[in-house]
């Protein structure tokens, strides 16, 4: 006859399962928030390019694709935001 796990063991297992689920949901929510922030930021610069410089659909699409490419490079650690700021300052004199 198999013995039942003690209440302490069951409590520990439940706590571990809950902790794992909380971590999983926290990561999911974090990713959703990051995606929403990025999407809203993209909307800001897209409308700025359209309003200020008259960019149409094709140029806006190319610009958005370039930003996504650069974002992927950032994620892959090919460079960081400080590197970008340095290049912009060196090449244009603009500090961002």
C-alpha positions as MATLAB code, in Angstrom:
seq = 'XXXXXXXXXXXXXXXXXXXXXXXXXXXXXXXXXXXXXXXXXXXXXXXXXXXXXXXXXXXXXXXXXXXXXXXXXXXXXXXXXXXXXXXXXXXXXXXX';
ca = [
       0.000    0.000    0.000;
       1.398    3.388   -1.048;
       1.543    6.097    1.533;
      -0.021    9.460    0.937;
       2.283   12.454    0.811;
       2.176   14.567    3.933;
       0.232   17.818    4.049;
       3.542   19.719    4.118;
       4.680   17.988    0.918;
       1.360   18.684   -0.788;
       1.431   22.328    0.350;
       4.950   22.683   -1.022;
       3.949   21.134   -4.337;
       0.934   23.440   -4.610;
       3.088   26.486   -3.807;
       5.615   25.433   -6.449;
       2.893   24.925   -9.048;
       1.334   28.295   -8.221;
       4.735   30.026   -8.349;
       5.460   28.477  -11.746;
       2.071   29.555  -13.113;
       2.496   33.091  -11.735;
       5.917   33.363  -13.386;
       4.480   32.103  -16.667;
       1.588   34.580  -16.590;
       3.882   37.423  -15.508;
       6.139   36.786  -18.500;
       3.126   36.645  -20.830;
       1.797   39.958  -19.489;
       5.254   41.531  -19.705;
       5.570   40.550  -23.367;
       2.075   41.860  -24.135;
       2.920   45.195  -22.472;
       6.214   45.488  -24.333;
       4.438   44.791  -27.610;
       1.755   47.402  -26.884;
       4.365   50.024  -25.933;
       6.370   49.373  -29.090;
       3.260   49.465  -31.253;
       2.147   52.792  -29.776;
       5.629   54.257  -30.168;
       5.658   53.170  -33.817;
       2.352   54.941  -34.300;
       3.859   58.158  -32.931;
       6.808   58.309  -35.298;
       4.734   57.093  -38.268;
       2.245   59.946  -37.817;
       5.150   62.385  -37.291;
       6.779   61.301  -40.553;
       3.484   61.580  -42.386;
       2.501   64.968  -40.934;
       5.894   66.678  -40.959;
       7.523   65.199  -44.046;
       4.628   63.953  -46.162;
       5.617   60.285  -46.061;
       3.113   58.081  -47.843;
       2.262   54.433  -47.384;
       5.303   53.002  -49.192;
       7.915   55.134  -47.413;
       6.208   54.622  -44.064;
       6.207   50.873  -44.655;
       9.937   50.902  -45.488;
      10.692   53.003  -42.400;
       8.668   50.661  -40.185;
      10.434   47.615  -41.633;
      13.808   49.262  -40.894;
      12.804   49.997  -37.301;
      11.711   46.389  -36.841;
      15.027   45.217  -38.299;
      16.955   47.479  -35.906;
      14.798   46.285  -33.002;
      15.687   42.700  -33.847;
      19.372   43.656  -33.961;
      19.012   45.234  -30.515;
      17.383   42.072  -29.209;
      20.235   40.030  -30.669;
      22.699   42.346  -28.844;
      24.407   43.473  -32.060;
      24.432   46.971  -30.535;
      22.666   48.886  -27.765;
      20.890   52.216  -27.358;
      24.088   53.971  -26.277;
      25.720   52.847  -29.528;
      22.814   54.336  -31.471;
      23.032   57.627  -29.566;
      26.774   57.816  -30.241;
      26.344   57.216  -33.977;
      23.582   59.818  -34.249;
      25.664   62.382  -32.367;
      28.822   61.620  -34.373;
      27.093   61.700  -37.739;
      24.559   64.494  -37.209;
      25.567   66.394  -34.082;
      22.126   65.695  -32.599;
      21.981   64.378  -29.048;
      19.094   62.016  -28.431;
];
